[in-house]
Amino acid sequence: MVEKRSVRRLALTLVVLITSTALGAPTAAAAELSDYRWERRPLLLFAPTENDPRLVETLSRIEASRCDFVSRDMVLGLVVTDGNSTLDGHVIDADESQALTNQYAIGENAFSVLLIGKDGGEKLRVNEVPDLQTIYSVIDGMPMRSREMNADPSRC
């Protein structure tokens, strides 16, 4: 009787492991992004290197509109193929970077900018240096952002 329970328990454990692998268990990077759900809007920048001119220009534009960026509860994620990737200023390892690249189907050595909403869904994707006013307009058109602006109308 005890042996049957052990076999059943082992079989159940194997089924759970196989099912979670087949369905895609959450990765560390996905878990990190989920930490921002309902609190922040990640803007993910994917680039081949830290020195990619499109990345440098995008970061310069973000810095020039820092108040607008922050007032919309945004957080920055840099995912680079060659170099240090970060999420909200914290370094993420190569496995986490690759998981994000795979999760959002970013091509090898591609440049992409993704806006992720507070609900965790992809809201905008561009494959060039973004017009931040367009990104801010997308956010400002969201129902949740309208409530935020009504609650705290102070703007930059």
Disulfide bonds with the S-S distance in Angstrom:
Cys67-Cys156 1.91
